[in-house]
Amino acid sequence: MAKKAKKRKYSKGAAKKVGRAMKKRKAGTLKSGRSGKKVKSRKQAIAIGLSEARKKGAKVPKKRARKS
């Protein structure tokens, strides 16, 4: 049986946005939205990159529903 080809979950454009956000974080110039505080968290930097990619219309899965 032939294996089914895997589709990319994230587009190349999304990967570039996340990469750019990670570089900004390392340089200390990445800031969060409203407050404008410096971002130190790796996870937060990834989230910012994905958010920017969504705004540009890149292929990114929807945000997960939050558990309350």
ABEGO torsion letter per residue (X at the ends): XBBBBBBBABBAAAAAAAAAAAAAAAAGABBBBAAGBBBABAAAAAAAAAAAAAAAGBBBBBBBBBBX
